[in-house]
């Protein structure tokens, strides 16, 4: 889950209009940011679990 500040930053960057939070562009950007965060976490977890 993204922190509120990071999510707000993503929404601000990809919104279509001033109060936009649900457009496909914003939703895709939020999902992409969550996937990137999870990928980074899992990469580190795998690295350290194998004795890195």
C-alpha positions as CSV (number, residue, x, y, z in Angstrom):
1,X,0.0,0.0,0.0
2,X,1.3,3.4,-0.9
3,X,1.7,6.1,1.7
4,X,-0.8,9.0,1.4
5,X,1.9,11.5,0.3
6,X,3.1,9.2,-2.5
7,X,-0.4,8.5,-3.6
8,X,-1.3,12.2,-3.7
9,X,1.9,12.9,-5.7
10,X,0.9,10.2,-8.3
11,X,-2.7,11.5,-8.5
12,X,-1.4,15.1,-9.0
13,X,0.9,14.0,-11.8
14,X,-1.6,12.0,-13.7
15,X,-5.0,13.6,-13.1
16,X,-7.0,14.8,-16.0
17,X,-8.7,17.7,-14.2
18,X,-8.5,19.4,-10.8
19,X,-10.6,17.0,-8.7
20,X,-9.8,13.8,-10.6
21,X,-9.0,10.7,-8.5
22,X,-10.8,8.0,-10.4
23,X,-10.0,8.3,-14.1
24,X,-8.3,5.3,-15.8
25,X,-5.0,7.2,-16.1
26,X,-4.9,7.9,-12.4
27,X,-5.9,4.4,-11.4
28,X,-3.3,2.8,-13.7
29,X,-0.6,5.1,-12.3
30,X,-1.5,4.2,-8.7
31,X,-1.5,0.5,-9.6
32,X,1.8,0.8,-11.3
33,X,3.4,2.6,-8.3
34,X,2.1,-0.1,-6.0
35,X,3.5,-2.9,-8.3
36,X,6.9,-1.1,-8.4
37,X,6.9,-0.9,-4.6
38,X,6.0,-4.5,-4.2
39,X,8.6,-5.6,-6.7
40,X,11.3,-3.7,-4.9
41,X,10.2,-5.3,-1.6
42,X,10.2,-8.8,-3.0
43,X,13.6,-8.4,-4.6
44,X,15.2,-7.4,-1.3
45,X,13.3,-10.1,0.5
46,X,14.5,-12.8,-1.9
47,X,18.1,-11.4,-1.8
48,X,18.3,-11.6,1.9
49,X,16.5,-14.9,2.3
50,X,19.1,-16.6,0.1
51,X,22.0,-15.4,2.2
52,X,22.7,-12.5,-0.2
